């Protein structure tokens, strides 16, 4: 029976950027990604296709940017005064996390920096990319009322997909890259 709304789905996945055939994420050999359907915990293009699958099904699912992390937006690149990054050991290509105007966690990429300025990119690292998810549905079960109400699967909060745009606060925090399917916060 195909996956329905308000079910806890466990998947194993590998994600490839179709333009470069480069693996960008995988949980193979790690704990399964669990999410509650219909709650926006993973990108819509992947969730919509997973809804057609059953337990033990394997599939290759291609997701266009519009149904994944959006198109790349040149206006999401910003240059800020370096003093806003006081205490941060800047490295080109590093990911920083801060708090946006709406209180959500936002992720930015340090594109470049000088003695006076830092250029950051608010685009999701996978913005503008067509992705192929090779997935296996490991388990499907009805979500409990508590899980549906809280988004916490088995008493543990799961935050879902990666963060999107927004604005960095004055004290960005250095955090390792999160899984594109399972870490970060939705905006």
Secondary structure by P-SEA (a helix, b strand, c coil): ccccccccccccbbbbcccccccccccccccccccccccccccaaaaaaaccccccbbbbbbbccccccccccccccccccccccccccccccbbbbbbcccccbbbbbbccccccbbbbbcccccccbbbbbbccccbbbbbcccccccccccccccccbbbbbbbbccbbbbbcccccccccccc
